[in-house]
Amino acid sequence: MATITETVKNPFASRNPRPALEDLLDLVSERDQIRFARLDNSLLEGGAFRELYYYGTSWGWAVRYRHGRQTLMTIHFLPGRVEVTVALSERQAEMVARDRTWPALWKKTLKELLAQNRIKWFRVPMKTNSDVTSLMKAAQQKIAAAEQRRGSG
């Protein structure tokens, strides 16, 4: 799979000037902006913290969501394209790979990564409302797991 930076020029690859969230959103369609708003609202209402974060010249600026010290996911905006990187533990990846409600392509990719012992960050396109629902579910599971660990510790 080609990386996001191999296929589309990133207009915000430089550290300076720092873009505003609106600048990143201007890169994508109105539909993508609506999907982003739905995911963003869900994450913020679920207790996540949103920040613009610079990932270096390859990835540039992106929107990162954290819950406590844990990164939940990062949303990368490029002209006409939105991709999301989700941090998954091996256990979380195994749960997603078995869950029938997740998109088939995501499950296939996760199974391949699990077989290679290469799971930590999982990058997916955000193209449909179903993708947004799945990403919201992933974030909710990660938050619930973190709160459960905190409560038992």
C-alpha positions in Angstrom: 0.0 0.0 0.0 1.4 3.4 -1.0 1.9 5.8 1.8 -0.1 9.0 1.9 3.0 11.0 1.1 3.9 8.9 -2.0 0.7 9.7 -3.8 -0.3 13.3 -2.8 1.7 16.4 -2.2 1.3 17.6 1.4 0.9 21.4 1.4 1.6 21.5 5.2 4.8 19.5 5.3 6.8 22.4 6.7 6.8 23.1 10.4 6.2 26.8 9.7 3.8 28.4 9.3 1.6 26.3 11.6 -1.8 25.9 9.9 -5.2 26.3 11.6 -7.6 23.5 11.7 -9.7 25.3 9.1 -6.7 25.3 6.7 -6.5 21.5 6.9 -10.2 21.2 6.4 -10.1 23.4 3.3 -8.1 20.6 1.6 -11.0 18.1 1.6 -14.5 17.9 0.3 -17.6 19.1 2.1 -18.6 15.5 2.7 -15.2 14.8 4.3 -15.6 17.9 6.4 -18.9 16.6 7.6 -17.5 13.1 8.4 -14.6 14.8 10.3 -17.0 16.9 12.3 -19.0 13.8 13.3 -15.9 11.9 14.4 -14.4 15.0 16.1 -17.6 15.7 18.1 -17.8 12.0 19.2 -14.1 12.0 20.3 -14.4 15.3 22.2 -17.7 14.3 23.9 -16.0 11.0 24.8 -13.3 12.8 26.8 -10.6 13.1 24.1 -8.3 16.1 23.8 -7.7 17.4 20.2 -4.4 19.1 19.2 -2.6 20.0 16.0 0.6 18.1 15.9 3.6 18.2 13.6 4.8 14.8 12.4 7.8 15.9 10.4 8.3 16.7 6.7 6.9 13.3 5.5 3.6 13.6 7.3 3.4 17.3 8.2 0.6 18.7 10.4 -2.3 16.5 11.5 -5.0 16.4 14.1 -4.1 14.2 17.0 -6.6 13.0 19.6 -5.4 11.9 23.1 -7.1 10.5 26.1 -4.8 11.2 29.1 -1.3 10.3 27.8 -2.7 7.8 25.3 -2.9 8.7 21.6 -6.2 7.5 20.3 -5.8 8.4 16.6 -4.4 11.0 14.2 -6.2 12.4 11.2 -4.2 13.4 8.2 -5.6 15.8 5.6 -4.3 16.1 2.1 -5.9 17.5 -1.0 -9.0 15.4 -1.6 -8.0 12.8 0.9 -8.4 12.0 4.6 -6.5 9.1 6.3 -6.6 8.1 9.9 -3.9 6.4 11.9 -5.1 4.5 14.9 -2.9 3.2 17.7 -3.8 -0.4 18.5 -2.5 -2.9 21.0 -2.2 -6.4 19.7 -5.2 -7.4 21.8 -7.3 -4.6 20.3 -6.2 -5.5 16.8 -7.2 -9.1 17.4 -10.7 -8.0 18.6 -11.2 -5.9 15.5 -10.0 -8.7 13.2 -12.7 -11.0 14.7 -15.5 -8.4 14.9 -18.1 -8.8 12.1 -19.1 -5.1 12.2 -15.7 -3.8 11.1 -15.0 -3.1 7.4 -13.7 -6.2 5.6 -10.6 -4.4 4.2 -9.6 -3.2 7.6 -9.9 -6.7 9.1 -7.9 -8.2 6.3 -5.1 -5.7 6.7 -5.1 -6.2 10.5 -4.9 -10.0 10.1 -1.9 -9.6 7.8 -0.2 -7.3 10.2 -0.9 -9.6 13.2 0.5 -12.5 11.3 3.7 -10.5 10.8 3.8 -9.2 14.4 3.8 -5.7 13.0 0.8 -4.1 14.6 1.0 -0.8 16.5 -0.2 1.9 14.1 -3.0 1.1 11.7 -3.7 3.6 8.8 -7.0 3.6 7.0 -8.8 6.0 4.6 -11.9 7.8 6.0 -14.2 7.6 2.9 -17.6 6.6 4.2 -19.9 7.1 7.1 -19.3 3.5 8.0 -15.6 4.3 8.4 -16.5 7.1 10.8 -18.7 4.8 12.8 -15.9 2.2 13.0 -13.3 4.8 14.1 -15.7 6.1 16.8 -16.1 2.5 18.0 -12.3 2.0 18.1 -11.9 5.2 20.1 -14.6 4.2 22.6 -13.0 0.8 23.1 -9.6 2.4 23.7 -11.0 4.9 26.2 -12.9 2.1 28.0 -9.8 -0.1 28.2 -7.7 2.8 29.5 -10.3 3.7 32.2 -10.6 0.1 33.2 -6.8 -0.2 33.6 -6.9 3.0 35.6 -9.7 1.8 37.9 -8.0 -1.6 38.6 -4.6 -0.1 39.2 
